[in-house]
Amino acid sequence: MLSFIQEGSADVWKENVLEDLKEGALEYKSVGEFLAAIKKEFERGEEESVKVAELKKLEQGGKTMEEFVQEFRKVARESEYKECSLIEEFKRGMNATIRKRLMEIEY
């Protein structure tokens, strides 16, 4: 089954598993146990990818700023994005007029 895994982070994971199996540090008692391990390893990444995609397409549109902030916070919390990336996504998603006015404010 591992021979079908050939690209990206899954390939790195596969190499680590093969090495652990070879050294006897890892053992699967059944195919079901092995499939459960694969699901556990990659399931969270799939959820995170979906949340990141949601975050990237989130736009204020006709929503009030408060509505946009609440929706953004909900999706951002689950995306595991770091602070700087979140700020950039927030600025990108807000209405251009509001973004421009905020940039023009003098401190």
DSSP file (Angstrom, degrees, kcal/mol; ACC not computed):
  #  RESIDUE AA STRUCTURE BP1 BP2  ACC     N-H-->O    O-->H-N    N-H-->O    O-->H-N    TCO  KAPPA ALPHA  PHI   PSI    X-CA   Y-CA   Z-CA
    1    1 A M    >         0   0    0      0, 0.0     3,-1.5     0, 0.0     4,-0.3   0.000 360.0 360.0 360.0 -38.1    0.0    0.0    0.0
    2    2 A L  G >   +     0   0    0      1,-0.3     3,-1.5     2,-0.2    12,-0.1   0.771 360.0  71.8 -64.7 -24.6    2.8    2.4    0.8
    3    3 A S  G 3  S+     0   0    0      1,-0.3    -1,-0.3     3,-0.0    11,-0.0   0.728  90.1  61.0 -65.5 -19.7    4.2    2.1   -2.7
    4    4 A F  G <  S+     0   0    0     -3,-1.5     2,-0.7     2,-0.0    -1,-0.3   0.666  84.6  87.2 -79.6 -16.2    1.2    4.1   -4.0
    5    5 A I    <   +     0   0    0     -3,-1.5     3,-0.1    -4,-0.3    -1,-0.0  -0.752  48.5 143.6 -86.5 114.9    2.3    7.1   -1.9
    6    6 A Q        +     0   0    0     -2,-0.7     2,-0.3     1,-0.1    -1,-0.2   0.489  42.1  56.5-136.0  -3.1    4.7    9.1   -4.0
    7    7 A E  S >> S-     0   0    0      4,-0.0     4,-1.1     0, 0.0     3,-0.6  -0.935  85.0 -14.4-138.0 158.2    4.4   12.8   -3.6
    8    8 A G  H >> S-     0   0    0     -2,-0.3     4,-1.3     1,-0.2     3,-0.7  -0.051 112.3 -21.0  61.9-151.6    4.6   15.7   -1.2
    9    9 A S  H 3> S+     0   0    0      1,-0.2     4,-2.4     2,-0.2    -1,-0.2   0.779 133.0  63.5 -66.5 -26.5    4.3   15.4    2.6
   10   10 A A  H <> S+     0   0    0     -3,-0.6     4,-2.6     1,-0.2    -1,-0.2   0.873 100.8  52.4 -64.1 -36.0    2.7   12.0    2.3
   11   11 A D  H <X S+     0   0    0     -4,-1.1     4,-2.3    -3,-0.7    -1,-0.2   0.892 109.2  48.7 -67.2 -39.2    5.9   10.7    0.6
   12   12 A V  H  X S+     0   0    0     -4,-1.3     4,-2.0     2,-0.2    -2,-0.2   0.922 111.9  49.5 -64.4 -44.0    8.0   12.0    3.5
   13   13 A W  H  X S+     0   0    0     -4,-2.4     4,-2.5     1,-0.2    -2,-0.2   0.924 109.7  52.2 -59.1 -45.0    5.6   10.4    6.0
   14   14 A K  H  X S+     0   0    0     -4,-2.6     4,-2.9     1,-0.2    -2,-0.2   0.914 107.6  51.0 -58.9 -45.1    5.8    7.1    4.0
   15   15 A E  H  X S+     0   0    0     -4,-2.3     4,-2.2     1,-0.2    -1,-0.2   0.894 110.8  49.2 -61.2 -40.0    9.6    7.2    4.2
   16   16 A N  H  X S+     0   0    0     -4,-2.0     4,-2.4     2,-0.2    -1,-0.2   0.911 111.9  48.3 -65.1 -42.2    9.5    7.7    8.0
   17   17 A V  H  X S+     0   0    0     -4,-2.5     4,-2.8     2,-0.2     5,-0.2   0.927 110.8  50.6 -63.9 -45.1    7.0    4.8    8.4
   18   18 A L  H  X S+     0   0    0     -4,-2.9     4,-2.5     1,-0.2    -1,-0.2   0.906 111.4  48.5 -60.1 -41.7    9.2    2.5    6.2
   19   19 A E  H  X S+     0   0    0     -4,-2.2     4,-2.1    -5,-0.2     6,-0.2   0.919 112.1  48.5 -64.8 -43.4   12.2    3.3    8.3
   20   20 A D  H  X>S+     0   0    0     -4,-2.4     5,-2.0     2,-0.2     6,-1.1   0.893 112.3  49.1 -63.9 -39.6   10.4    2.7   11.5
   21   21 A L  H ><5S+     0   0    0     -4,-2.8     3,-0.8     4,-0.2    -2,-0.2   0.921 110.5  50.9 -63.9 -43.6    9.0   -0.6   10.2
   22   22 A K  H 3<5S+     0   0    0     -4,-2.5    -2,-0.2     1,-0.2    -1,-0.2   0.882 112.7  45.6 -61.4 -40.3   12.5   -1.6    9.1
   23   23 A E  H 3<5S-     0   0    0     -4,-2.1    -1,-0.2    -5,-0.2    -2,-0.2   0.543 113.1-118.3 -81.1  -7.9   14.0   -0.8   12.6
   24   24 A G  T <<5S+     0   0    0     -3,-0.8    -3,-0.2    -4,-0.7    -4,-0.1   0.607  81.8 121.4  80.4  10.7   11.1   -2.6   14.4
   25   25 A A  S   <S+     0   0    0     -5,-2.0     2,-0.4    -6,-0.2    -4,-0.2   0.577  73.7  39.4 -81.5  -9.1   10.0    0.7   16.1
   26   26 A L        +     0   0    0     -6,-1.1     2,-0.3    -9,-0.1    -2,-0.2  -0.998  63.2 176.4-143.2 141.2    6.6    0.4   14.5
   27   27 A E        -     0   0    0     -2,-0.4     2,-0.5    -3,-0.0    -6,-0.0  -0.979  15.5-155.8-149.1 133.7    4.2   -2.4   13.8
   28   28 A Y        -     0   0    0     -2,-0.3     3,-0.1     1,-0.1    -2,-0.0  -0.943   3.0-162.2-108.7 128.4    0.7   -2.7   12.4
   29   29 A K  S    S+     0   0    0     -2,-0.5     2,-0.3     1,-0.1    -1,-0.1   0.690  73.5   8.9 -83.1 -19.1   -1.3   -5.7   13.5
   30   30 A S  S  > S-     0   0    0      1,-0.1     4,-1.9     0, 0.0    -1,-0.1  -0.974  73.1-109.2-153.7 164.9   -3.9   -5.4   10.7
   31   31 A V  H  > S+     0   0    0     -2,-0.3     4,-2.9     1,-0.2     5,-0.2   0.887 119.5  57.1 -63.6 -38.2   -4.6   -3.5    7.5
   32   32 A G  H  > S+     0   0    0      1,-0.2     4,-2.1     2,-0.2    -1,-0.2   0.890 105.7  48.9 -60.2 -40.4   -7.4   -1.7    9.4
   33   33 A E  H  > S+     0   0    0      2,-0.2     4,-1.8     1,-0.2    -1,-0.2   0.892 112.0  49.3 -65.8 -40.1   -4.9   -0.5   12.0
   34   34 A F  H  X S+     0   0    0     -4,-1.9     4,-2.1     2,-0.2    -2,-0.2   0.925 111.3  48.4 -64.5 -45.4   -2.7    0.8    9.3
   35   35 A L  H  X S+     0   0    0     -4,-2.9     4,-2.6     1,-0.2    -2,-0.2   0.867 109.5  53.4 -64.4 -36.1   -5.5    2.6    7.5
   36   36 A A  H  X S+     0   0    0     -4,-2.1     4,-2.6    -5,-0.2    -1,-0.2   0.884 107.6  51.4 -64.3 -37.9   -6.6    4.1   10.8
   37   37 A A  H  X S+     0   0    0     -4,-1.8     4,-2.2     2,-0.2    -2,-0.2   0.901 110.4  48.5 -65.2 -41.0   -3.0    5.4   11.2
   38   38 A I  H  X S+     0   0    0     -4,-2.1     4,-2.2     2,-0.2     5,-0.3   0.943 112.4  48.5 -63.3 -47.2   -3.1    7.0    7.8
   39   39 A K  H  X S+     0   0    0     -4,-2.6     4,-2.4     1,-0.2     5,-0.2   0.926 112.3  48.5 -59.4 -45.7   -6.4    8.6    8.4
   40   40 A K  H  X S+     0   0    0     -4,-2.6     4,-0.6     1,-0.2    -1,-0.2   0.897 111.9  50.3 -61.3 -41.2   -5.2   10.0   11.8
   41   41 A E  H  < S+     0   0    0     -4,-2.2     4,-0.3     1,-0.2    -1,-0.2   0.887 124.7  24.8 -65.4 -41.0   -2.0   11.4   10.2
   42   42 A F  H  X S+     0   0    0     -4,-2.2     4,-1.6    -5,-0.1    -2,-0.2   0.555  99.8  83.0-107.9  -9.5   -3.7   13.2    7.3
   43   43 A E  H  X S+     0   0    0     -4,-2.4     4,-2.0    -5,-0.3     3,-0.2   0.926  92.9  49.1 -62.7 -45.6   -7.2   13.9    8.5
   44   44 A R  H  X S+     0   0    0     -4,-0.6     4,-2.6     1,-0.2    -1,-0.2   0.885 107.8  55.3 -63.0 -38.5   -6.3   17.0   10.4
   45   45 A G  H  > S+     0   0    0     -4,-0.3     4,-2.3     1,-0.2    -1,-0.2   0.869 106.7  50.9 -61.8 -36.6   -4.3   18.4    7.4
   46   46 A E  H  X S+     0   0    0     -4,-1.6     4,-2.1     2,-0.2    -1,-0.2   0.922 110.5  48.1 -66.8 -45.0   -7.4   18.0    5.2
   47   47 A E  H  X S+     0   0    0     -4,-2.0     4,-2.1     1,-0.2    -2,-0.2   0.918 112.5  49.4 -60.6 -44.0   -9.6   19.9    7.7
   48   48 A E  H  X S+     0   0    0     -4,-2.6     4,-2.6     1,-0.2    -1,-0.2   0.901 108.6  53.0 -63.5 -41.3   -7.0   22.6    8.0
   49   49 A S  H  X S+     0   0    0     -4,-2.3     4,-2.3     1,-0.2    -1,-0.2   0.896 108.4  50.3 -60.9 -40.8   -6.7   22.9    4.2
   50   50 A V  H  X S+     0   0    0     -4,-2.1     4,-2.3     2,-0.2    -1,-0.2   0.917 111.6  47.9 -63.7 -43.3  -10.5   23.4    3.9
   51   51 A K  H  X S+     0   0    0     -4,-2.1     4,-2.5     2,-0.2    -2,-0.2   0.882 110.5  51.2 -66.6 -38.3  -10.4   26.1    6.6
   52   52 A V  H  X S+     0   0    0     -4,-2.6     4,-2.3     2,-0.2    -1,-0.2   0.918 110.2  49.6 -63.7 -42.6   -7.5   27.9    4.8
   53   53 A A  H  X S+     0   0    0     -4,-2.3     4,-1.4     2,-0.2    -2,-0.2   0.906 110.8  50.0 -62.9 -41.5   -9.5   27.8    1.6
   54   54 A E  H  X S+     0   0    0     -4,-2.3     4,-0.9     1,-0.2     3,-0.3   0.919 110.8  50.1 -60.0 -43.9  -12.5   29.2    3.4
   55   55 A L  H >< S+     0   0    0     -4,-2.5     3,-0.5     1,-0.2    -2,-0.2   0.895 108.4  52.3 -62.8 -41.3  -10.3   32.0    4.8
   56   56 A K  H 3< S+     0   0    0     -4,-2.3    -1,-0.2     1,-0.2    -2,-0.2   0.770 114.1  41.8 -69.7 -25.9   -8.9   32.8    1.4
   57   57 A K  H 3< S+     0   0    0     -4,-1.4     2,-0.3    -3,-0.3    -1,-0.2   0.513  86.8 115.5 -98.2  -3.9  -12.3   33.2   -0.2
   58   58 A L    <<  +     0   0    0     -4,-0.9     2,-0.3    -3,-0.5     3,-0.1  -0.487  40.2 171.9 -69.3 126.6  -13.9   35.1    2.7
   59   59 A E        -     0   0    0     -2,-0.3    35,-0.2     1,-0.1     3,-0.1  -0.977  39.1-130.4-136.4 150.6  -14.9   38.6    1.7
   60   60 A Q    >   +     0   0    0     33,-3.1     3,-2.3    -2,-0.3    34,-0.1   0.922  47.4 156.1 -66.0 -45.6  -16.9   41.3    3.5
   61   61 A G  T 3  S-     0   0    0     32,-0.4    -1,-0.2     1,-0.3    34,-0.1  -0.318  76.1 -15.8  55.4-128.6  -19.1   42.0    0.6
   62   62 A G  T 3  S+     0   0    0     -3,-0.1    -1,-0.3     2,-0.0     2,-0.1   0.349 109.3 112.9 -89.6   5.4  -22.4   43.6    1.9
   63   63 A K  S <  S-     0   0    0     -3,-2.3     2,-0.0    -4,-0.1    -3,-0.0  -0.400  73.7-108.5 -75.1 153.5  -21.8   42.5    5.5
   64   64 A T     >  -     0   0    0      1,-0.1     4,-2.4    -2,-0.1     5,-0.2  -0.343  33.7-107.4 -69.8 164.8  -21.2   45.0    8.2
   65   65 A M  H  > S+     0   0    0      1,-0.2     4,-2.9     2,-0.2     5,-0.2   0.896 121.7  54.1 -62.2 -39.2  -17.7   45.1    9.6
   66   66 A E  H  > S+     0   0    0      2,-0.2     4,-2.3     1,-0.2    -1,-0.2   0.915 109.2  47.3 -61.7 -43.5  -18.9   43.4   12.8
   67   67 A E  H  > S+     0   0    0      2,-0.2     4,-2.4     1,-0.2     5,-0.2   0.920 113.6  48.2 -63.4 -43.3  -20.5   40.6   10.8
   68   68 A F  H  X S+     0   0    0     -4,-2.4     4,-2.9     2,-0.2    -2,-0.2   0.917 110.7  51.1 -63.2 -43.8  -17.3   40.2    8.8
   69   69 A V  H  X S+     0   0    0     -4,-2.9     4,-2.8     2,-0.2    -2,-0.2   0.927 111.5  47.4 -59.9 -46.3  -15.1   40.2   11.9
   70   70 A Q  H  X S+     0   0    0     -4,-2.3     4,-1.9     2,-0.2    -1,-0.2   0.919 114.8  45.2 -63.9 -43.8  -17.2   37.5   13.6
   71   71 A E  H  X S+     0   0    0     -4,-2.4     4,-2.1     2,-0.2     5,-0.2   0.912 114.2  49.8 -65.3 -42.0  -17.2   35.3   10.5
   72   72 A F  H  X S+     0   0    0     -4,-2.9     4,-3.2    -5,-0.2     5,-0.2   0.928 109.4  51.2 -62.5 -45.8  -13.5   35.9   10.0
   73   73 A R  H  X S+     0   0    0     -4,-2.8     4,-2.2    -5,-0.2    -1,-0.2   0.896 109.0  51.5 -59.8 -41.0  -12.6   35.0   13.6
   74   74 A K  H  X S+     0   0    0     -4,-1.9     4,-0.9    -5,-0.2    -1,-0.2   0.945 116.4  38.4 -62.2 -49.0  -14.6   31.8   13.4
   75   75 A V  H >X S+     0   0    0     -4,-2.1     4,-0.7     1,-0.2     3,-0.5   0.900 115.1  54.1 -70.0 -40.6  -12.8   30.6   10.3
   76   76 A A  H >X>S+     0   0    0     -4,-3.2     3,-0.9     1,-0.2     4,-0.9   0.886 101.2  59.2 -62.1 -40.3   -9.4   31.9   11.4
   77   77 A R  H 3<5S+     0   0    0     -4,-2.2     3,-0.2     1,-0.3    -1,-0.2   0.848 111.4  41.2 -57.5 -35.5   -9.5   30.1   14.7
   78   78 A E  H <<5S+     0   0    0     -4,-0.9    -1,-0.3    -3,-0.5    -2,-0.2   0.535 103.4  68.5 -91.3  -7.8   -9.8   26.7   12.8
   79   79 A S  H <<5S-     0   0    0     -3,-0.9    -1,-0.2    -4,-0.7    -2,-0.2   0.715  87.5-141.0 -85.1 -20.8   -7.3   27.5   10.1
   80   80 A E  T  <5 +     0   0    0     -4,-0.9    -3,-0.1    -3,-0.2     2,-0.1   0.697  44.3 157.5  62.2  21.4   -4.2   27.5   12.4
   81   81 A Y      < -     0   0    0     -5,-0.6    -1,-0.2     1,-0.1     2,-0.1  -0.417  41.3-117.3 -67.0 152.0   -2.8   30.5   10.4
   82   82 A K     >  -     0   0    0     -3,-0.1     4,-2.3    -2,-0.1     5,-0.2  -0.431  32.3 -92.4 -88.6 169.5   -0.3   32.6   12.3
   83   83 A E  H  > S+     0   0    0      1,-0.2     4,-2.3     2,-0.2     5,-0.2   0.866 120.2  45.9 -51.1 -54.1   -0.8   36.2   13.2
   84   84 A C  H  > S+     0   0    0      1,-0.2     4,-2.1     2,-0.2    -1,-0.2   0.901 114.0  49.1 -62.8 -41.8    0.9   38.0   10.2
   85   85 A S  H  > S+     0   0    0      1,-0.2     4,-2.3     2,-0.2    -1,-0.2   0.888 110.4  51.9 -64.4 -38.9   -0.9   35.7    7.7
   86   86 A L  H  X S+     0   0    0     -4,-2.3     4,-2.6     2,-0.2    -2,-0.2   0.905 107.5  52.0 -64.2 -41.1   -4.2   36.3    9.4
   87   87 A I  H  X S+     0   0    0     -4,-2.3     4,-2.6     1,-0.2     5,-0.2   0.929 110.4  48.3 -61.4 -44.8   -3.7   40.1    9.2
   88   88 A E  H  X S+     0   0    0     -4,-2.1     4,-2.3     1,-0.2    -1,-0.2   0.909 112.6  47.7 -63.0 -42.4   -3.0   39.9    5.5
   89   89 A E  H  X S+     0   0    0     -4,-2.3     4,-2.0     2,-0.2    -1,-0.2   0.877 111.5  51.5 -66.1 -37.5   -6.1   37.7    4.9
   90   90 A F  H  X S+     0   0    0     -4,-2.6     4,-1.5     2,-0.2    -2,-0.2   0.947 111.6  45.9 -63.8 -48.2   -8.2   40.0    7.0
   91   91 A K  H  < S+     0   0    0     -4,-2.6     3,-0.2     1,-0.2    -2,-0.2   0.902 112.5  51.5 -61.3 -40.9   -7.1   43.1    5.0
   92   92 A R  H  < S+     0   0    0     -4,-2.3    -1,-0.2     1,-0.2    -2,-0.2   0.873 111.4  48.1 -63.3 -37.2   -7.6   41.3    1.7
   93   93 A G  H  < S+     0   0    0     -4,-2.0   -33,-3.1    -5,-0.1   -32,-0.4   0.723  92.6  89.6 -80.4 -22.6  -11.1   40.3    2.7
   94   94 A M  S  < S-     0   0    0     -4,-1.5   -29,-0.0    -3,-0.2     5,-0.0  -0.355  94.6 -81.6 -76.3 158.2  -12.4   43.6    3.9
   95   95 A N     >  -     0   0    0      1,-0.1     4,-2.5   -34,-0.1     5,-0.2  -0.264  36.4-125.9 -57.9 141.0  -14.1   46.1    1.5
   96   96 A A  H  > S+     0   0    0      1,-0.2     4,-2.6     2,-0.2     5,-0.2   0.850 107.8  55.8 -59.4 -37.3  -11.6   48.2   -0.5
   97   97 A T  H  > S+     0   0    0      2,-0.2     4,-2.2     1,-0.2    -1,-0.2   0.927 110.6  43.7 -63.8 -45.0  -13.1   51.5    0.6
   98   98 A I  H  > S+     0   0    0      2,-0.2     4,-2.5     1,-0.2    -2,-0.2   0.919 113.2  52.0 -65.6 -43.6  -12.8   50.6    4.3
   99   99 A R  H  X S+     0   0    0     -4,-2.5     4,-1.8     1,-0.2    -2,-0.2   0.915 110.4  48.9 -59.3 -43.4   -9.2   49.3    3.8
  100  100 A K  H  X S+     0   0    0     -4,-2.6     4,-1.4     1,-0.2    -1,-0.2   0.917 110.7  49.7 -63.7 -44.0   -8.3   52.5    2.0
  101  101 A R  H  X S+     0   0    0     -4,-2.2     4,-0.7     1,-0.2     3,-0.2   0.900 109.7  51.5 -63.2 -40.3   -9.7   54.7    4.7
  102  102 A L  H >< S+     0   0    0     -4,-2.5     3,-0.6     1,-0.2    -1,-0.2   0.876 109.0  50.8 -63.9 -36.5   -7.9   52.8    7.4
  103  103 A M  H 3< S+     0   0    0     -4,-1.8    -1,-0.2     1,-0.2    -2,-0.2   0.772 107.7  54.2 -71.7 -24.7   -4.6   53.2    5.6
  104  104 A E  H 3< S+     0   0    0     -4,-1.4    -1,-0.2    -3,-0.2    -2,-0.2   0.596  81.0 112.0 -85.5 -12.0   -5.1   56.9    5.3
  105  105 A I    <<  -     0   0    0     -4,-0.7     2,-0.4    -3,-0.6    -3,-0.0  -0.413  62.3-140.4 -65.3 131.9   -5.7   57.4    9.0
  106  106 A E              0   0    0     -2,-0.1    -2,-0.1     1,-0.1    -1,-0.1  -0.787 360.0 360.0 -95.7 138.6   -2.8   59.4   10.6
  107  107 A Y              0   0    0     -2,-0.4    -1,-0.1     0, 0.0    -2,-0.0   0.410 360.0 360.0 -98.7 360.0   -1.6   58.4   14.1
